[in-house]
């Protein structure tokens, strides 16, 4: 039998992610033709399309083993033009979280083909603890 966790333990694990990363982290969206790096410590070879400081309380409280964005996640002026491929969330210079950008992926945007200077808004991002 596989180990199973209660919803309360799964919620606590998810809430610990936000606590560890801290208030107002930085979200960067990248255009990487080679795809996302293997892990959060790997170097990035693509360019930063958009960068934003997230709200102080950037995720809602975990419930039923999931945790969704809180507040508005927007960059009013994109850094560069390109197609959004992947994202990272940083506390200072340390990347704590990364994932894929796209319809049906880890993070969704209002527009995946970004023009330099345009506004970029995150429309969906949820962390889900899979140990039900």
ABEGO torsion letter per residue (X at the ends): XBBBBBAAAAAAAAAAAAAAAEBGBBBBBBBBAAEBBABAABBBABBBABBBBBBABABBBBBGGBBBBBEBBBBABBABBEBBABBBBBBEABBABBBBBEBGBABBBABABBBBGBBBBBABBBBBBABX
